Amino acid sequence: MSWNEPGGGNRPRDPWGGKDQGPPDLDEALRKLQSQLSGLFGGRSGGGGSSRGLGGLLGIAAVAIVTIWGLLGLTQIGEQERAVVLRLGEYSRTASPGLFWYPRGIDTITRVNITQVRAAQFRETMLTQDENIVDVSMSVQYVINDPINFVLEVRDPERSLQHAAQSALRHVVGDSTMGLVLTEGRAAIAIQVRDRLQQYLVNYTTGITVQKVNIDDASPPSQVQEAFDDVIKAREDEERVKNEAESYANGIVPEARGRAQRIKEEAEAYRQQVIAKATGEADRFDQLLTEYAKAPEVTRERLYLDAMESVLTNTSKVIVDMEGGNNMMYLPLDKLAPASGNSALPGSALNRGISPQQLRDVTDAVTEQLRRDLGSRNGRGGR
């Protein structure tokens, strides 16, 4: 016997909670739910409750959909962003940073970062002014300064930037020689490309501002790379030799000028010395002439002694030709000095030479001896 069949006091208990109650009626349950909902929205339970309950469900669904739609329209615009708002495909406004709401499905927004620095790389093979082919690699750094033009005026602004950059690069390189492109002219070429590219972008109303253009690499085609490497090496050697020559010139010219100035100063000093010496000799001669006029014999004797002193000071050997005789007298002055009464002189003093006073004493002694010898010979000859 099934559990839900009637009869029998010991059969299992009815799970629906009543003795004779069967499973709940689904329609009845729906009617109760509708009546409760209609009561919440101002309706009444009773007759016609089914239609009123269905209207309440539709109202709840509508409110929920509106709420969800409104929440989906809330968005946050970043500090570095601007949002271009289009209403049914037509420009409406530009949203500033902050919390922003727009009717989704009616308005569409396009976010644009106006502070981010973007970069684009280009590499082109082109012809120079002197009809040579070069491969040039260029990078462009840019920012978006007008989000409306960037979004609405040009379909693909970045592709337009690429075409404009290639055109500007070809124009500038086409007006330059290959040597200028490969060596020291890259900075000037980059500046010219930047100015021309910015003018193109302004004409196209792309809303893009170019900040910097760099010529990353410039090289000849691979087929002639070795030949151009030799040319570049020769130019580098030329610059090195020029720098070495200039360095040598900068070193030798001041040195020569200094040496010439020193020679001039030495010549001037010698001139002054000769003039001063000549002037002193002339004054000395004038004074000597005055003294000679007063006492000729004494002055003559003194001049003779001074001359002998100046001559004998530089020698230690004197040979005297005796007048009236056939013999010559040899006077070793270095040996005669001790005999003149200064035998106590140390050896070191003799090695250093004879002092002027000693030489004068020796000269006087020799002169006196010569006079006595000459006088005695003349006396014997008279007898």
C-alpha positions as CSV (number, residue, x, y, z in Angstrom):
1,M,0.0,0.0,0.0
2,S,1.4,3.4,-1.0
3,W,2.2,6.0,1.6
4,N,-0.5,8.4,0.3
5,E,-3.4,5.9,0.1
6,P,-6.2,6.4,2.7
7,G,-6.9,4.0,5.6
8,G,-4.8,2.3,8.2
9,G,-3.8,4.1,11.4
10,N,-0.2,2.9,11.2
11,R,0.6,4.2,7.7
12,P,3.3,6.8,7.3
13,R,2.4,10.4,8.0
14,D,1.3,12.6,5.2
15,P,4.2,14.9,4.3
16,W,1.8,17.8,3.4
17,G,0.9,18.1,7.1
18,G,-2.9,17.3,6.9
19,K,-4.9,14.1,7.2
20,D,-6.8,14.4,4.0
21,Q,-4.7,17.2,2.3
22,G,-3.0,16.4,-1.0
23,P,-0.1,18.2,-2.7
24,P,-0.4,22.0,-2.9
25,D,-2.0,23.5,-6.0
26,L,0.5,25.5,-8.1
27,D,-2.1,27.9,-9.4
28,E,-3.2,28.7,-5.8
29,A,0.3,29.4,-4.8
30,L,0.8,31.9,-7.7
31,R,-2.5,33.7,-6.8
32,K,-1.3,34.2,-3.3
33,L,2.0,35.6,-4.4
34,Q,0.3,38.0,-6.8
35,S,-2.1,39.1,-4.2
36,Q,0.7,39.9,-1.8
37,L,2.6,41.8,-4.5
38,S,-0.5,43.8,-5.5
39,G,-1.0,44.7,-1.9
40,L,2.5,46.1,-1.8
41,F,1.8,48.3,-4.8
42,G,-1.6,49.6,-3.6
43,G,-3.8,46.8,-5.1
44,R,-6.4,44.7,-3.3
45,S,-6.7,41.0,-2.9
46,G,-9.9,39.4,-4.0
47,G,-11.6,39.3,-7.4
48,G,-9.4,40.1,-10.4
49,G,-6.3,39.5,-8.3
50,S,-4.6,37.6,-11.1
51,S,-4.4,40.5,-13.6
52,R,-3.3,42.9,-10.9
53,G,-0.5,40.6,-9.7
54,L,0.9,40.4,-13.2
55,G,1.0,44.2,-13.5
56,G,2.9,44.4,-10.2
57,L,5.6,42.0,-11.5
58,L,6.0,44.0,-14.6
59,G,6.4,47.2,-12.5
60,I,9.1,45.5,-10.4
61,A,10.9,44.3,-13.4
62,A,10.7,47.8,-15.0
63,V,12.1,49.4,-11.8
64,A,14.9,46.9,-11.6
65,I,15.8,47.4,-15.3
66,V,15.8,51.2,-14.9
67,T,18.0,50.9,-11.8
68,I,20.5,48.6,-13.4
69,W,20.6,50.8,-16.6
70,G,21.2,53.9,-14.4
71,L,24.0,52.2,-12.5
72,L,25.7,51.1,-15.7
73,G,25.8,54.7,-16.8
74,L,28.1,55.7,-13.9
75,T,31.8,55.9,-14.7
76,Q,34.9,57.5,-13.4
77,I,37.0,59.8,-15.6
78,G,40.7,59.7,-14.6
79,E,42.8,62.8,-13.8
80,Q,44.8,62.4,-16.9
81,E,41.9,61.6,-19.2
82,R,39.2,63.5,-21.1
83,A,36.0,61.8,-22.3
84,V,34.5,62.7,-25.7
85,V,30.7,62.2,-25.4
86,L,28.6,61.4,-28.5
87,R,24.8,61.4,-28.3
88,L,23.3,59.3,-31.0
89,G,26.5,59.6,-33.0
90,E,26.8,63.4,-32.7
91,Y,29.3,65.3,-30.5
92,S,27.7,66.4,-27.3
93,R,30.4,67.5,-24.8
94,T,33.8,66.7,-23.4
95,A,33.7,65.2,-19.9
96,S,36.3,66.4,-17.3
97,P,37.9,64.2,-14.6
98,G,35.7,63.0,-11.9
99,L,32.5,60.9,-11.4
100,F,30.4,61.0,-14.6
101,W,27.0,59.6,-15.6
102,Y,25.8,59.2,-19.2
103,P,22.7,57.4,-20.5
104,R,24.0,54.2,-21.8
105,G,22.7,53.3,-25.2
106,I,22.1,56.9,-26.0
107,D,25.5,58.4,-25.3
108,T,28.8,56.8,-26.0
109,I,32.1,58.0,-24.5
110,T,35.7,57.7,-25.8
111,R,38.4,58.2,-23.2
112,V,41.6,60.0,-24.3
113,N,44.8,60.3,-22.2
114,I,46.1,63.8,-22.8
115,T,49.3,63.5,-20.7
116,Q,50.7,60.2,-21.8
117,V,53.8,60.5,-24.0
118,R,53.5,58.1,-26.8
119,A,56.2,56.9,-29.2
120,A,56.2,55.6,-32.8
121,Q,59.1,54.0,-34.7
122,F,59.8,54.4,-38.4
123,R,62.5,53.1,-40.7
124,E,62.7,54.1,-44.3
125,T,65.1,53.7,-47.3
126,M,65.4,56.9,-49.2
127,L,67.5,58.9,-51.7
128,T,69.7,61.9,-50.6
129,Q,70.4,65.0,-52.5
130,D,73.7,63.6,-53.9
131,E,71.8,60.6,-55.2
132,N,72.9,58.1,-52.6
133,I,70.6,55.6,-50.8
134,V,70.5,55.6,-47.0
135,D,68.5,53.7,-44.4
136,V,67.1,56.0,-41.7
137,S,65.5,54.9,-38.4
138,M,63.5,57.5,-36.6
139,S,61.4,57.7,-33.4
140,V,58.7,60.2,-32.7
141,Q,57.4,61.2,-29.3
142,Y,54.0,62.9,-29.2
143,V,51.0,63.7,-26.9
144,I,47.3,64.3,-27.7
145,N,46.5,68.0,-27.1
146,D,43.0,68.1,-28.6
147,P,40.9,65.0,-27.8
148,I,37.9,66.2,-30.0
149,N,40.1,66.5,-33.1
150,F,41.8,63.2,-32.2
151,V,38.5,61.3,-31.9
152,L,36.3,63.0,-34.5
153,E,38.3,64.8,-37.2
154,V,40.6,61.9,-38.4
155,R,39.6,58.3,-38.7
156,D,43.0,56.9,-37.7
157,P,45.2,59.7,-36.3
158,E,48.2,57.4,-35.5
159,R,48.3,56.1,-39.0
160,S,48.1,59.6,-40.3
161,L,51.0,60.4,-38.0
162,Q,53.0,57.6,-39.6
163,H,52.3,58.8,-43.1
164,A,53.1,62.4,-42.2
165,A,56.4,61.4,-40.5
166,Q,57.5,59.4,-43.5
167,S,56.7,62.3,-45.8
168,A,58.6,64.8,-43.6
169,L,61.6,62.6,-43.3
170,R,61.8,62.0,-47.0
171,H,61.5,65.7,-47.7
172,V,64.3,66.7,-45.3
173,V,66.7,63.8,-46.2
174,G,66.1,64.5,-49.9
175,D,67.5,68.0,-49.4
176,S,70.6,66.8,-47.5
177,T,73.8,65.1,-48.6
178,M,74.7,61.6,-47.5
179,G,77.7,62.7,-45.5
180,L,75.5,65.1,-43.5
181,V,72.9,62.4,-42.8
182,L,75.5,59.8,-41.7
183,T,77.6,62.0,-39.5
184,E,77.1,65.3,-37.8
185,G,73.9,66.4,-39.4
186,R,71.4,64.2,-37.6
187,A,70.5,66.7,-34.9
188,A,69.6,69.4,-37.5
189,I,67.7,66.9,-39.6
190,A,65.7,65.8,-36.5
191,I,64.7,69.4,-35.8
192,Q,63.6,70.0,-39.4
193,V,61.6,66.8,-39.5
194,R,59.8,67.7,-36.2
195,D,58.8,71.2,-37.5
196,R,57.6,69.9,-40.8
197,L,55.7,67.0,-39.2
198,Q,54.0,69.3,-36.7
199,Q,52.8,71.5,-39.6
200,Y,51.4,68.5,-41.4
201,L,49.5,67.3,-38.2
202,V,48.1,70.8,-37.7
203,N,46.8,70.9,-41.3
204,Y,45.3,67.4,-40.8
205,T,43.6,68.5,-37.5
206,T,44.8,65.3,-35.8
207,G,44.9,66.9,-32.3
208,I,48.5,65.6,-31.9
209,T,51.5,67.6,-30.7
210,V,55.0,66.3,-31.5
211,Q,57.4,66.7,-28.6
212,K,60.6,65.2,-29.9
213,V,62.0,63.5,-33.0
214,N,65.2,61.4,-32.8
215,I,67.2,60.0,-35.7
216,D,68.2,56.7,-34.1
217,D,70.3,55.3,-36.9
218,A,71.4,56.3,-40.4
219,S,73.4,53.8,-42.4
220,P,74.1,53.0,-46.1
221,P,72.7,49.9,-47.6
222,S,74.3,46.6,-46.6
223,Q,75.7,46.0,-50.0
224,V,78.1,49.0,-49.7
225,Q,78.5,49.0,-46.0
226,E,82.2,48.1,-46.0
227,A,83.1,50.9,-48.5
228,F,81.2,53.5,-46.4
229,D,82.9,52.2,-43.2
230,D,86.3,52.9,-44.9
231,V,85.1,56.4,-45.8
232,I,83.9,57.1,-42.3
233,K,87.2,55.8,-40.9
234,A,89.2,58.1,-43.2
235,R,87.1,61.1,-42.1
236,E,87.7,60.2,-38.5
237,D,91.4,60.0,-39.2
238,E,91.3,63.4,-40.9
239,E,89.6,64.9,-37.9
240,R,92.1,63.3,-35.6
241,V,95.1,64.6,-37.5
242,K,93.6,68.0,-37.6
243,N,93.1,68.0,-33.9
244,E,96.6,66.8,-33.3
245,A,98.0,69.5,-35.6
246,E,96.0,72.2,-33.8
247,S,97.1,70.9,-30.5
248,Y,100.8,71.0,-31.6
249,A,100.3,74.5,-33.0
250,N,98.7,75.6,-29.8
251,G,101.7,74.3,-27.9
252,I,104.6,75.4,-30.1
253,V,103.4,78.9,-31.0
254,P,103.2,80.2,-27.4
255,E,106.5,78.5,-26.7
256,A,108.1,80.2,-29.7
257,R,106.6,83.5,-28.8
258,G,107.9,83.2,-25.2
259,R,111.4,82.3,-26.5
260,A,111.4,85.3,-28.8
261,Q,110.3,87.6,-26.0
262,R,113.1,86.2,-23.8
263,I,115.7,86.8,-26.6
264,K,114.4,90.3,-27.0
265,E,114.6,91.0,-23.3
266,E,118.2,89.5,-23.2
267,A,119.2,91.7,-26.1
268,E,117.7,94.7,-24.5
269,A,119.6,93.9,-21.2
270,Y,122.8,93.4,-23.2
271,R,122.3,96.7,-24.9
272,Q,121.8,98.4,-21.6
273,Q,124.8,96.7,-20.2
274,V,127.1,97.7,-23.1
275,I,125.9,101.2,-23.0
276,A,126.4,101.4,-19.2
277,K,129.8,99.8,-19.5
278,A,130.9,102.2,-22.3
279,T,129.6,105.1,-20.4
280,G,131.5,104.0,-17.3
281,E,134.7,103.5,-19.3
282,A,134.3,106.9,-20.9
283,D,133.9,108.6,-17.5
284,R,136.8,106.6,-16.1
285,F,139.0,107.7,-19.1
286,D,138.0,111.3,-18.5
287,Q,138.9,111.1,-14.9
288,L,142.2,109.3,-15.7
289,L,143.0,111.9,-18.3
290,T,142.6,114.6,-15.6
291,E,144.9,112.8,-13.2
292,Y,147.4,112.1,-16.0
293,A,147.6,115.8,-16.7
294,K,148.5,116.4,-13.1
295,A,151.1,113.6,-12.7
296,P,152.1,111.8,-15.9
297,E,154.9,109.6,-14.5
298,V,152.9,108.3,-11.6
299,T,149.8,107.8,-13.7
300,R,151.8,106.0,-16.4
301,E,153.4,103.7,-13.8
302,R,150.1,103.0,-12.2
303,L,148.5,102.1,-15.6
304,Y,151.4,99.8,-16.3
305,L,151.0,98.1,-13.0
306,D,147.3,97.7,-13.5
307,A,147.8,96.2,-17.0
308,M,150.4,93.8,-15.7
309,E,148.2,92.8,-12.8
310,S,145.3,92.1,-15.2
311,V,147.5,90.0,-17.4
312,L,149.4,88.1,-14.8
313,T,146.3,87.4,-12.8
314,N,145.2,84.9,-15.5
315,T,148.6,83.0,-15.7
316,S,151.2,81.4,-13.4
317,K,154.1,81.5,-15.9
318,V,155.9,84.7,-17.2
319,I,158.8,84.8,-19.6
320,V,160.7,88.1,-19.7
321,D,163.0,89.1,-22.6
322,M,165.9,90.9,-21.0
323,E,166.9,94.0,-22.8
324,G,170.5,94.0,-23.8
325,G,171.0,90.3,-23.0
326,N,170.7,87.0,-24.8
327,N,168.8,85.1,-22.2
328,M,165.1,85.0,-21.3
329,M,164.0,84.8,-17.7
330,Y,161.3,82.3,-16.7
331,L,159.3,83.4,-13.7
332,P,157.1,80.6,-12.1
333,L,154.8,82.8,-10.2
334,D,153.1,79.9,-8.4
335,K,156.6,79.1,-7.0
336,L,157.6,82.6,-6.2
337,A,154.5,83.5,-4.2
338,P,155.7,81.5,-1.1
339,A,159.1,83.1,-1.4
340,S,157.7,86.6,-1.2
341,G,157.1,86.2,2.6
342,N,154.0,84.2,2.5
343,S,155.4,80.7,2.8
344,A,152.9,79.8,5.5
345,L,150.1,79.7,3.0
346,P,148.3,76.4,3.0
347,G,148.3,74.2,0.0
348,S,144.6,74.8,-0.5
349,A,145.2,78.5,-0.9
350,L,147.9,77.9,-3.6
351,N,145.6,75.5,-5.4
352,R,143.0,78.2,-5.5
353,G,145.5,80.7,-7.1
354,I,147.3,83.9,-6.2
355,S,145.4,86.8,-4.7
356,P,145.7,90.2,-6.4
357,Q,147.7,91.6,-3.5
358,Q,150.2,88.8,-3.6
359,L,150.5,89.1,-7.3
360,R,151.1,92.9,-6.9
361,D,153.9,92.2,-4.4
362,V,155.5,89.6,-6.6
363,T,155.2,92.0,-9.6
364,D,156.9,94.8,-7.6
365,A,159.6,92.5,-6.5
366,V,160.3,91.2,-10.0
367,T,160.3,94.7,-11.4
368,E,162.7,95.9,-8.8
369,Q,165.0,93.0,-9.3
370,L,165.0,93.5,-13.1
371,R,165.9,97.2,-12.6
372,R,168.8,96.3,-10.3
373,D,170.1,93.7,-12.7
374,L,169.8,96.0,-15.6
375,G,171.5,98.8,-13.7
376,S,174.4,96.6,-12.6
377,R,174.9,95.4,-16.2
378,N,174.9,98.9,-17.5
379,G,177.5,99.9,-14.8
380,R,179.9,97.0,-15.8
381,G,179.6,97.8,-19.4
382,G,180.5,101.5,-18.7
383,R,183.7,100.4,-17.0
